[in-house]
Structure formats: structure tokens, C-alpha cells
Amino acid sequence: MRLGVLADDFTGAIDTGVSFTSWGYDVWFYLTEEQSHSDKEVVIATTLSREIPEELAIQRTQQMVAHMSERRLFKKIDSTMRGHVASEIHAILGTSNLPAAVICPATIETGRTIENGLLYVHGNPLSQTAFAHDPYWPATSDEMTRLLRNPDTIHIPLSVVRRGADVLATVFSQTEHPLITVDASNHHDLLTIASATLKTGLLPCGAMGFCKAWIQVMHGSAPTRQPSSSTIHNPRFPLLLIIGSAHPANQQQVSYLEDNAQTEKIQLSAGCSFNTLERDMLQALERSPLVLLQMPAERITDADTLHDLRYGIANMVQSVIQQVKIAGLVVVGGETASIIASNLQISAIQILREIEAGVPLGRIIGGLADSLLIVTKAGGFGSERTLGSIAKWFGAWQERKEE
């Protein structure tokens, strides 16, 4: 069976695609139209449409669906419902002739749950979290139906989900609404939803939690592989971390690194000189096993400034990795990762495994960084120790010396 995942952003595509590796699939994330000719078992693609106009997002979605027409499709959406979610789902339904979509962004490992039709992040209503300040998609509501921004929606409560997959499948079949949102507060709920979705042949739409459940139901078993605890020990080359997201979770993770490991941090600022920063980075990479470049501490709301910073980072990364050998590249933030990948002319990423939930490891295929290991992470994912776990995996962790 050939499978496909279609995402609207870069990091989400990979952190969902890596779910398939636990069942032994060969998984490739394509950044070009090669996916339409690929013989790989699982193909991941992205429209990169979260921050573009709605009409263009619809066009890109329709084109991607046409390229993946012979695959059983999973639509990856943001776990906090950012983006043109309803419009892109309608585009898939119209192109594939499926009658309806089951929408559930719950991911238990990262604290996303849906109860009584409300979306929670680590037990807090979405609109009371940092996602309320997203510069493009501020969360002004917690209600799934309002977050979809589409009236042709019906919500299925947890009381129906807990009656089992057969009952839920019947409810799915009887609804006349093309968009069906569903409560889920644990992994068993997601398994029930995935089973009912497969029974009815509807389009599954969700984040990595729903995707993992969907794969598990198809296989009828638990994963054959667990997230890797092995470590790459390569003390000859440093690890480069790019923090391209301003989510508060990242600052906690960076602070943990600075407090506990030998880390050289380079802090960006609006209007900074990237030539000077590049020189500083090259020097830091010569003397430290762990070098971190971080977006400005203050939240950037101006789109042009944010654009300039992201492209400045991408240009600098391109220049640096052509001058210095590194053990791997870690990029936090989907938009930043996408721009860096474009600058490096990457054609694909072979997705290898999870370092921890929501933290996938891949190998770059083609372009200016061919064969380099890459780790990507969404801005809001992970505990305070997540960046430390990545550093330890690469063997780049050295205990901080007391001053």
C-alpha cells in the first residue's frame, strides 16, 4: 500500500511523516514535484501554504493532491488549527471526490487535546496560551468549529467516541456535513476515531497523534520500533542549532542549554549585520561543540522585519556550512526551516527516526548540504530539555563549567 501525507508547513510535514518509520516504512519528504514519480512506500509533501493568501493555498493543495492521486492520503493540519485548514480540506475533498473529512488535531504527547469541542494545550484553553499571540494566526477562540472558520461543520463529542468505532462510523456515515470535528483526550480515543475513519473511507485530517493512530489501526499492532535512544558520537564536528521561532517554549529550552551545557549563543536583533554574525558564528564553530543562533528576544510582529531576519539566517547558514564541517543542522520553526531548505537547494529529506516525540531526524538529499543530518522541530513542541536531548544525541553535550 502506498501512502501519502500532505502538510501545509515544513516541520509539521516531517514530524508527522516520521510516525511511519516506527512501523518500518521507508519515508521520504520531497521538496520538489518528484513525489509524483516516487516509488517510495510513504511520500510526504508540503504546500508551504500557511502564510500565503487563501486562493493560492487552495491551488497548491489541488496540485499536490493530483500528484499524489494514487496514494491513500492523510491531511496533516496544525495541532493548534493555524492556517487555511477548512479551505485546504475542501480542496482535497473536491479533487479526490471523498464525501467528508474527519478533523482531529489532538496529539497527546505534545499536550493537545479536544474536549467538549474545545482545543486545549497542556490543559489550557488554546486562546489562553502563547498561540493567542501568533503574528499570522492568533488564536482568538478555543472552539474547533470557530477555529475552522467554516459553517459547514459538525462536532462529535467524547460521549459518542467512547461508544466505540462501529457506532462512531455510523455517525460519520449519517452526517451530511463535509467537515467533522471530533473530541479526543487520550490515545485510545484517537485509535477509535482512526478506526471509524478507515471503516467509512473518509479523509483523515490531524496532527501526528491522529496519524500515529491511523497507521496503528491499519497495521493492527503497536509500533515495531521505538524512538531512538542511541547517540552519534562525533566530537570532531560541532552541532549548529537555528532557533527561528519566537515561541516561549524555545526560550525555556535555550535557557536550559545555557545553564547546563557548554553553549555559544549568537543572538539576532532587528537590523543586525549578518556579515558580522557570520564571522562570529564561524569563530564559535571552531571552538565550541554546540553553537546556537536565536531570533531576537523581543517578539517580532512586523512581517517585513520577520521576512528579512529569516532570509538573513538562511543566507548565513548556506554560507557557513560551505565553509565548516558540522555534525548536523537543527532548525526550530517551520518557516525558517523552509527558507533554509530552499537556499540549500534540498530536493528531499529521507526521514530516519524520532529522537523524541515531535523531534524527527532526517538526512538531506541533494543540494548544497547533501547527506547532512538534519533535525527539525515546531516552535511550540517539547519540554525544556528537548534541545538538550538533541545535543546529547549528536554527542555535542558537554557539561557547563562552573565559573
VMD Tcl script that draws the C-alpha trace (Angstrom):
set ca {
  {0.00 0.00 0.00}
  {1.39 3.39 -0.97}
  {0.63 6.22 1.44}
  {0.95 9.99 1.33}
  {0.90 12.85 3.82}
  {0.10 16.38 2.70}
  {1.01 19.17 5.14}
  {0.78 22.94 4.95}
  {4.16 23.60 6.58}
  {7.68 22.23 6.74}
  {8.21 21.00 10.30}
  {4.70 19.58 10.51}
  {5.27 17.52 7.40}
  {8.37 15.88 8.89}
  {7.15 15.41 12.47}
  {4.06 13.65 11.12}
  {5.92 11.70 8.44}
  {8.37 10.29 10.98}
  {5.46 8.39 12.58}
  {5.64 5.89 9.72}
  {9.25 4.95 10.49}
  {8.14 3.23 13.71}
  {6.38 0.65 11.54}
  {9.41 0.12 9.32}
  {8.32 2.24 6.35}
  {10.79 3.94 4.04}
  {9.71 7.59 4.32}
  {10.72 10.48 2.06}
  {9.84 14.14 2.32}
  {10.04 15.76 -1.12}
  {10.58 19.47 -1.62}
  {10.09 19.22 -5.39}
  {7.46 17.58 -7.60}
  {9.48 14.34 -7.64}
  {6.91 12.81 -5.28}
  {4.60 12.23 -8.24}
  {7.17 9.84 -9.72}
  {8.42 8.30 -6.49}
  {8.23 4.57 -5.85}
  {8.78 5.08 -2.10}
  {6.30 3.48 0.30}
  {5.46 6.74 2.06}
  {5.77 10.18 0.46}
  {5.48 13.39 2.46}
  {4.84 16.72 0.76}
  {4.00 20.24 1.82}
  {2.16 23.09 0.15}
  {4.02 25.64 2.33}
  {0.72 27.46 2.40}
  {0.18 28.51 6.00}
  {1.28 32.10 5.48}
  {0.13 32.74 1.89}
  {-3.22 34.00 0.52}
  {-6.12 31.57 0.73}
  {-6.67 31.24 -3.04}
  {-3.04 30.33 -3.62}
  {-3.21 27.81 -0.76}
  {-6.19 26.15 -2.45}
  {-4.39 25.99 -5.81}
  {-1.28 24.46 -4.30}
  {-3.36 21.89 -2.42}
  {-5.22 20.85 -5.56}
  {-1.94 20.48 -7.46}
  {-0.37 18.36 -4.71}
  {-3.42 16.09 -4.47}
  {-3.21 15.49 -8.21}
  {0.45 14.49 -7.81}
  {-0.46 12.05 -5.02}
  {-3.66 10.71 -6.55}
  {-2.62 7.05 -6.37}
  {-1.84 7.15 -2.68}
  {-4.04 6.78 0.40}
  {-3.84 10.28 1.81}
  {-3.54 11.76 5.29}
  {-4.00 15.53 5.53}
  {-1.66 16.97 8.16}
  {-3.03 20.09 9.85}
  {-1.57 22.27 12.57}
  {-2.21 21.00 16.10}
  {-3.45 24.48 17.05}
  {-5.51 24.96 13.87}
  {-3.38 27.68 12.28}
  {-3.58 28.08 8.52}
  {-6.25 27.75 5.82}
  {-7.42 24.45 7.31}
  {-11.03 24.28 6.07}
  {-10.24 25.67 2.61}
  {-7.43 23.18 2.02}
  {-9.55 20.26 3.23}
  {-12.38 21.30 0.89}
  {-9.82 21.45 -1.94}
  {-8.78 17.85 -1.22}
  {-12.38 16.65 -0.99}
  {-13.23 18.30 -4.29}
  {-10.18 16.91 -6.06}
  {-10.41 13.39 -4.65}
  {-14.23 13.08 -4.64}
  {-14.28 12.00 -0.99}
  {-17.56 12.96 0.75}
  {-16.21 14.24 4.06}
  {-13.18 14.74 6.29}
  {-12.64 13.74 9.93}
  {-10.70 16.51 11.69}
  {-8.86 15.86 14.96}
  {-5.60 17.73 15.74}
  {-5.22 16.11 19.18}
  {-1.70 14.89 19.95}
  {-1.40 13.54 23.46}
  {2.44 13.52 23.53}
  {2.56 17.27 22.98}
  {-0.39 18.11 25.24}
  {-3.01 18.81 22.55}
  {-6.48 17.51 23.48}
  {-10.05 18.27 22.40}
  {-12.88 18.11 24.94}
  {-16.42 19.41 24.55}
  {-15.40 20.82 21.20}
  {-12.65 22.96 22.77}
  {-8.94 22.72 21.94}
  {-6.52 22.60 24.88}
  {-2.72 22.85 25.04}
  {-1.30 21.19 28.17}
  {-4.67 21.61 29.86}
  {-5.04 25.29 29.00}
  {-7.63 26.63 26.54}
  {-5.88 27.50 23.27}
  {-6.79 31.20 23.45}
  {-5.04 31.45 26.83}
  {-1.69 30.16 25.53}
  {1.19 31.73 23.59}
  {-0.64 30.80 20.39}
  {-3.01 33.70 21.07}
  {-0.11 35.96 20.02}
  {0.82 34.22 16.78}
  {1.65 37.02 14.28}
  {-0.26 35.34 11.42}
  {-2.93 33.18 13.07}
  {-3.67 34.46 16.60}
  {-5.91 32.02 18.48}
  {-8.93 34.12 19.41}
  {-11.14 31.12 20.18}
  {-10.89 27.62 21.66}
  {-13.85 26.19 19.74}
  {-12.99 23.78 16.93}
  {-15.91 24.89 14.76}
  {-14.88 28.56 15.06}
  {-11.20 27.77 14.53}
  {-12.14 26.11 11.23}
  {-13.74 29.37 10.09}
  {-16.32 27.38 8.13}
  {-20.02 26.90 8.94}
  {-20.40 23.53 7.21}
  {-19.09 21.67 10.25}
  {-20.43 19.23 12.83}
  {-18.74 18.25 16.08}
  {-18.83 14.76 17.62}
  {-18.49 14.72 21.43}
  {-16.41 12.34 23.52}
  {-19.54 10.53 24.72}
  {-20.07 9.23 21.16}
  {-16.38 8.42 20.61}
  {-16.35 6.30 23.79}
  {-19.20 4.15 22.43}
  {-16.74 2.57 20.02}
  {-15.61 2.61 16.40}
  {-18.71 0.96 14.94}
  {-21.08 3.50 16.49}
  {-18.78 6.35 15.52}
  {-18.53 5.05 11.94}
  {-22.32 5.02 11.73}
  {-22.45 8.63 12.93}
  {-19.82 9.59 10.36}
  {-21.79 7.90 7.58}
  {-25.05 9.60 8.50}
  {-23.82 13.18 8.71}
  {-24.36 15.49 5.76}
  {-21.60 17.88 6.81}
  {-18.30 17.63 4.89}
  {-16.24 18.72 7.91}
  {-16.48 16.54 11.03}
  {-14.54 17.52 14.16}
  {-14.13 15.04 16.99}
  {-13.20 15.08 20.69}
  {-10.12 13.12 21.82}
  {-8.35 13.23 25.18}
  {-6.16 10.09 25.02}
  {-4.53 7.77 22.52}
  {-7.36 5.21 22.75}
  {-9.81 7.90 21.61}
  {-7.57 8.55 18.60}
  {-7.48 4.83 17.79}
  {-11.29 4.74 17.86}
  {-11.52 7.78 15.58}
  {-8.92 6.34 13.19}
  {-10.77 3.02 13.03}
  {-14.10 4.73 12.26}
  {-12.42 6.91 9.63}
  {-10.95 3.86 7.88}
  {-14.26 1.99 8.06}
  {-16.05 4.82 6.28}
  {-13.28 5.74 3.84}
  {-13.30 9.40 4.88}
  {-10.30 11.73 4.71}
  {-8.26 11.72 7.97}
  {-7.08 15.21 8.96}
  {-4.98 15.83 12.02}
  {-1.56 16.20 13.57}
  {0.98 13.50 14.39}
  {-1.21 11.99 17.15}
  {-4.05 11.11 14.77}
  {-1.55 9.98 12.14}
  {0.11 7.53 14.55}
  {-3.28 6.11 15.49}
  {-4.29 5.85 11.82}
  {-1.16 3.85 10.99}
  {-1.59 1.63 14.05}
  {-5.18 0.76 13.11}
  {-4.11 -0.06 9.54}
  {-1.46 -2.42 10.89}
  {-3.49 -3.79 13.78}
  {-0.47 -3.59 16.07}
  {1.77 -1.30 18.09}
  {4.91 0.20 16.52}
  {7.72 -2.21 15.74}
  {10.34 0.44 16.55}
  {10.59 2.91 19.41}
  {12.15 6.41 19.32}
  {15.91 6.01 19.20}
  {17.94 6.41 22.38}
  {21.24 5.80 20.57}
  {23.78 8.57 20.19}
  {26.05 9.73 17.42}
  {29.47 10.44 18.96}
  {31.31 12.72 16.58}
  {33.41 15.12 18.66}
  {35.34 16.31 15.58}
  {32.42 18.38 14.29}
  {30.12 20.86 16.08}
  {26.34 20.93 16.07}
  {24.58 24.02 14.71}
  {21.17 24.97 16.14}
  {18.99 27.60 14.48}
  {16.11 28.88 16.62}
  {13.83 30.52 14.08}
  {10.68 30.59 16.19}
  {9.79 33.09 18.92}
  {7.51 30.72 20.85}
  {8.19 30.97 24.61}
  {8.87 27.23 24.80}
  {12.04 27.81 22.81}
  {13.43 30.29 25.32}
  {12.97 27.73 28.10}
  {14.82 25.15 26.02}
  {17.63 27.59 25.17}
  {17.96 28.63 28.82}
  {18.28 25.01 29.86}
  {21.09 24.53 27.35}
  {22.92 27.66 28.52}
  {22.55 26.70 32.18}
  {23.74 23.12 31.78}
  {25.92 22.69 28.66}
  {28.88 24.39 27.03}
  {26.97 26.53 24.52}
  {27.89 29.52 22.41}
  {24.80 31.60 21.63}
  {24.54 34.25 18.96}
  {21.50 36.49 19.45}
  {19.92 38.22 16.48}
  {18.41 41.68 16.61}
  {16.35 43.70 14.17}
  {18.67 45.47 11.73}
  {21.70 43.39 12.72}
  {24.72 42.92 10.45}
  {24.65 39.39 9.09}
  {28.23 39.71 7.84}
  {29.36 40.31 11.42}
  {27.17 37.49 12.71}
  {28.57 35.10 10.13}
  {32.09 35.87 11.24}
  {31.06 35.33 14.87}
  {29.40 32.03 14.01}
  {32.42 30.71 12.12}
  {34.64 31.53 15.09}
  {32.21 29.92 17.52}
  {32.05 26.74 15.46}
  {35.83 26.45 15.64}
  {35.91 26.43 19.44}
  {32.58 25.03 20.65}
  {30.76 21.69 20.17}
  {27.39 23.44 20.32}
  {26.58 26.73 18.60}
  {23.14 28.30 18.73}
  {21.69 31.14 16.66}
  {18.50 32.63 18.09}
  {15.89 35.05 16.81}
  {15.54 38.38 18.68}
  {14.34 38.10 22.26}
  {11.54 40.59 21.60}
  {8.52 39.36 19.66}
  {8.64 40.49 16.02}
  {5.21 41.39 14.68}
  {6.23 43.30 11.57}
  {6.04 40.90 8.60}
  {8.80 42.63 6.61}
  {11.24 42.54 9.53}
  {10.45 38.89 10.16}
  {10.96 38.14 6.46}
  {14.35 39.89 6.43}
  {15.53 38.05 9.54}
  {14.53 34.63 8.20}
  {16.21 35.17 4.85}
  {19.27 36.61 6.54}
  {19.51 33.46 8.67}
  {19.09 31.22 5.63}
  {21.79 33.02 3.65}
  {24.16 32.85 6.59}
  {23.55 29.14 7.17}
  {24.17 28.46 3.47}
  {27.49 30.30 3.61}
  {28.64 28.79 6.91}
  {28.04 25.13 6.10}
  {30.01 25.54 2.88}
  {32.98 26.69 4.95}
  {32.78 24.49 8.06}
  {32.04 20.79 8.54}
  {29.23 20.25 11.05}
  {27.79 17.10 12.61}
  {24.23 18.17 11.94}
  {21.82 21.04 11.50}
  {18.93 21.63 13.92}
  {16.22 24.06 12.84}
  {13.33 25.19 15.05}
  {10.38 26.86 13.30}
  {8.68 25.77 10.10}
  {9.01 28.95 8.04}
  {12.69 29.32 8.87}
  {13.31 25.65 8.05}
  {11.54 26.03 4.70}
  {13.62 29.04 3.67}
  {16.87 27.36 4.74}
  {15.93 24.23 2.75}
  {15.20 26.34 -0.32}
  {18.51 28.18 -0.03}
  {20.37 24.89 0.30}
  {18.56 23.59 -2.80}
  {17.45 20.44 -0.97}
  {15.44 18.10 -3.18}
  {14.32 15.69 -0.43}
  {14.84 14.57 3.15}
  {14.92 10.88 4.00}
  {13.15 10.68 7.35}
  {15.02 8.28 9.62}
  {13.60 8.22 13.15}
  {12.34 10.22 16.13}
  {14.79 11.45 18.73}
  {11.78 12.15 20.93}
  {8.09 12.80 20.24}
  {7.78 15.56 17.65}
  {11.55 15.71 17.04}
  {12.40 13.89 13.78}
  {15.84 13.14 12.40}
  {16.43 13.08 8.66}
  {19.16 13.01 6.05}
  {19.35 15.74 3.40}
  {19.24 14.53 -0.21}
  {20.72 16.75 -2.91}
  {21.72 20.38 -2.97}
  {24.50 22.17 -1.10}
  {24.26 20.02 2.05}
  {23.82 16.55 0.58}
  {23.94 13.74 3.21}
  {23.98 16.16 6.17}
  {21.82 15.06 9.12}
  {19.00 17.46 9.94}
  {16.61 17.76 12.87}
  {13.53 19.96 12.67}
  {11.13 20.96 15.43}
  {7.96 23.03 15.57}
  {8.33 26.08 17.77}
  {5.78 25.05 20.40}
  {6.91 21.43 20.78}
  {8.98 19.86 23.52}
  {9.93 20.20 27.17}
  {12.70 22.45 28.48}
  {15.16 19.56 27.94}
  {14.33 18.92 24.28}
  {17.24 20.84 22.76}
  {19.48 19.20 25.33}
  {18.24 15.77 24.23}
  {19.11 16.62 20.62}
  {22.59 17.82 21.63}
  {23.18 14.62 23.61}
  {22.02 12.51 20.68}
  {24.68 14.11 18.49}
  {27.33 13.82 21.20}
  {27.58 17.62 21.33}
  {26.69 17.90 25.02}
  {29.48 18.93 27.36}
  {28.64 19.83 30.93}
  {28.85 23.56 31.64}
  {31.92 24.50 33.64}
  {31.29 26.50 36.77}
  {32.76 29.99 36.58}
}
mol new
graphics top color blue
foreach p $ca { graphics top sphere $p radius 0.5 }
foreach p [lrange $ca 0 end-1] q [lrange $ca 1 end] { graphics top cylinder $p $q radius 0.2 }
display resetview
